[in-house]
Amino acid sequence: MSTDNRMFWILDTISNSGAVIETLPTGTPSKWRFFKGQSLASEFPMGGTVKFSRDFPNQRKLFDFMANPLGVLIASKKVRDILDAVGVDGCEYMPIAVHDHKNKLVGPEYFIIHPVAGEDGIDLEKSVYDKDPFDEQLIQRVRKLVLKKDIAPKTRLFRFKQLMRHYLVDQTLADALKKGRVTGFRLLPAEGWDGSYTRLE
C-alpha cells in the first residue's frame, strides 16, 4: 500500500433512504456469478431495466448509488464518469435503465458496476474472522480486518477474493466521490473493520 494513499474504505449502499432495487434485469446471468470474479459483460442483456421495489412504496428518491439487497453496485453515469476520471480499471459497466413504481423511466443512464477480479489484500494471519462453512477459502464473518501493506497503489475500486460481496474504494476515489457530491453511499474505514456498520465517515 503506498505511503500517500493508505486509507481504504468499505463502500456501503444498502441502507440509504432512496428507492430500492430488488431484482436484476430479465436475462441477467445468475446472481451468484457476480461474486465469482467472472467477466459477465458479454452475457448481460441489451436494454436491461430495473424497477423501484413495491415493498418500499415511500422510498422514491433516485440517488447516484441505488440501494439494493442484491450485493451488486448500481450507480449513475455520474459515478462512472468519476471512476473513469480517477483511473479505475478492472471493472465492467453493464448499462441499465431505472423505472419508478409506476414504470416511468427516471434513470436512463445507470450501470451495474462489476469489479471482475478480486484482490489478495487481506492479512489472513493478523485478521480475525470466521471461515465460510461451505468454502474455507472464503470469509463468512469479519471480526477484525487487517490489510496487507502491498496492495497496488492504484487499486481504486475492488473486492477481496475472500469477501466478494463487499466493495472497497481507496482514498483517492473516496475523495473524488465526496467532491463530486455523489449521493446514496456511506464510507467506513476498512483497516480494523469489525464487520459492523457503525464507524461511519
N, C-alpha and C positions, 0 to 999 in steps of 0.2 A: 504494500500500500504506500503510495508516495507521500512524502512529508508535507506537501502542500494541499493534499486532498484526502485527509484522514477520515473524515466523518462520513459514515454511510447511514442510510435511513430505510426503515421499512415503510413501504407505501401502503396505506390502508384506505380503501374506498367503500368498505362495507356499510358503514353506519352514517353516511351523510343524510341530510334531510330531503334530498331531491327524489325524483321519480326512481322507481326500482325496476330493473330489468331481470326477469326470472327465466327466460328461455332464449336459446340461441336461434338464429335463422334456420328455417327448414332446409335440410340438406347439408347442414354443417357436420363435419366429422364428429364422431363420438366424443363427448366431453372429456373423458378420461385421457384422451390422446393429447390434450392441451398441456398435460403435466408430465409428458414423457420425453421432452426435448426433441420432438419431431417437427420437421417442416410440414406445414399444413396448408400453405397458401394456394398450392395448385389444386387442392381438393375443396377449397372453400367456394360456396355457391355465388355466382354473379347476382347482383341485385338483392342481396340479403337484407332483411328487415327485422327489427325488434320492436317490441311494444311495451309501454308502461304497464306494470303489473296491476291487475284488477284487485289484488289483495291489499294494495296500498292506494286507495282511490283519492286520498287527500294529498298525496305526495306527487306534485306536478311540476316541480322546478326542473329545468333542464340544465344540469351542471356540466362542466368540462369532463369530469370523471363521473360516470354513471354508476350508482350503487347497484350491486348485484350479488347474489349468493352463489354465483357460478364459479368463482375463483379466477375469472379472467379480467383483463383490463379493457374497459370500454371507454373510449375517450374521443374528444373532439379533434377536428383538424388543427385547432389552435395548439393542442398538446403535441400533435405530430410535428407541427412546424417548429416548436421549441426543441423537441428531441432532435430534429434534423439540424437545427442551428448549433447545438452543443456537441454534435458529432456522435450521437447514439448509433451504434451498429449492432448487428446480430438480431434484429427484430423484424418480424413480418407484420404488415399492416393490412388487415382484412376489412375492406370497406363495407359499411352497413348504413342503413337509414333508420332513424328513430321515429316512431309514431307514438302519439299520446293515447290516452284511454279511449278516445273516440275515433282512433285510427287516422288522425290528422298528422301529416308529416311535419315534424317540429325540429328534427335534426338531420338534415340531408347529408352532412359530411362528418360522419363518425367512423371509428375504426375499432376493431378488436386488435389490441397491441399484443403481440405474441413473441416474447424473447425465446429463441429456439434452444440454444444450448445452455446448460446450467454450469455455473462456476464452482470450482472446487475451493471455496474460500472459507470454510468453517474449520476452526482448530478443534478437531474431534477429541483430542486428548484433554484440552482445557475446558471445553464446553460441558455443560451438564444438561442431559436430555434423556428422553425415553425413546427407545427404538420402536419402529413400527412392528407390531407383532406379526404382520404378514410379509414384511420385507425388511430385514435387518440392515439393509443399505440405506434405508430412509429413516427420517426422524418423525415420530408421532407428536411429541410434545417437547418444546424447548423450556428449560428452566433457567439456564444462563448461557447466553450466546457469546462466544469469543471468536473473533475473526482472525484469520491468518494475516500476516504482515505483507504478503507478496501478491495481494490482489492487484491485477493490472490497473495502472493509474487512470486509464480512460474507459474503464468499465462503468458506464453511466447508468444503465438500467439493466437489471439482471436478476437471476434467481440462483439459489444454491441447488446443487444436484440432489441434496438430501431434503430440500424444502421447496419443491417446485410449485407449491400453491401460495408462496409468499414472494413478493416483488420488492426489490431494493433499488434505491437510487443513490448516487454519490452526491457529495456536497455541491459540485458544480451544477448538476441537474436540479437538485433541491432549490438552490438559489435562483435558477432560471425560472422554475415553476412559480416561486413566490413573486419574483419580479414581474412575471407575466400575468399576475393576478389570476392564475388558474384556480378554478373552483371545484369543490367536491372531493378533496382529498385531505389526508392527515399524514403528518410525518412523525415517526418515532425513532429514537436512536437505536441503531442495530447492535452496537457493541454493548454487551451486558444485558441484552434483552431477556426478559424472564417469561416470555410467552403471553404477557398481558398487554392491554392497550391503554394503559394509564399514563405512561410517561410521554405525553404529547409535546411537540414543539410547535 
